[in-house]
Amino acid sequence: MIQLKSKRELDKMRVAGRHVAEVLKELARMAQPGVETRAIDQEARSQIRRRGLTSSFLGYGPGGAPPFPAVICISINEEIVHGIPGGRKLRQGDLLKLDFGVIFEGFHGDSAVTLPVGPIPEEAEHLMETTRRSLYAGIEQMRAGRRLGDVGHAVQEAVEAEGLSVVRDFVGHGIGRQLHEPPQLPNFGRAGRGQRLKPGMVLAIEPMVNVGGYEIQLKSDGWTAVTADGSRSSHFEHTVAITESGPEILTRAPAPN
């Protein structure tokens, strides 16, 4: 059942979302050649402790998957999502994806960004910017009275117009007291179809876009998903509340000081 959030619950989700945005902004500074991905996870853990929060990801293991061993998913180049931090060092030209979530007073916030590590190839820049635009094309449709299919169609249309493909195996989701709640929010679909959006719904919209085909493979760690053809992938995500006055992005990056 879809849980509509009260004003008090939305206030807590705004705080969770703000923390997520602030931490991701700090972690983005680490997108430098030579940085080990485990160092990014360590900094994320430190930020969580300092802020008195709880990780949304650490120990998460749905559907028989092994418990996730980190507080952040770090995926590089052909890795689509759910990459596990470790000893891998970032290299110039990498496309780095950070997916991060925290819990504040029982409510989750969830967001993801794609970052260039130094100068990146033109193809990778095009992929990253198209994915970002598709995210906001979907958010524009997240208005009371519209349908989930309107959102997915807007994302898919923005991506395929640029000759890229939308991953089908992973979708957006409702979010609140649980990291993943109903409904599912595909990044593809037909306009005018699906659940009608209502004020109080909160959804995590997260396009994952590939240069090549949309097919995926799962690595032996049980978590890391990669493109089946080895092409690069990009991922952006925001937690968004449906309100009477339009979509409210709860994980929007804070304005520069």
Secondary structure, DSSP 4 states (H G I P E B T S, - for coil): ---PPPHHHHHHHHHHHHHHHHHHHHHHTT-STT-BHHHHHHHHHHHHHHHT-EESSTT--GGGPPPP-SSEEEEETTEEE-PPPSSPBP-TT-EEEEEEEEEETTEEEEEEEEEESSS--HHHHHHHHHHHHHHHHHHHT--TT-BHHHHHHHHHHHHHTTT-EE-SS--EEE-SSSSSEEEEE-SS--TT-SPBP-TT-EEEE--EEESS-S-EEE-TTSS-EEETT---EEE-BEEEEEETTEEEETTPPPPP-
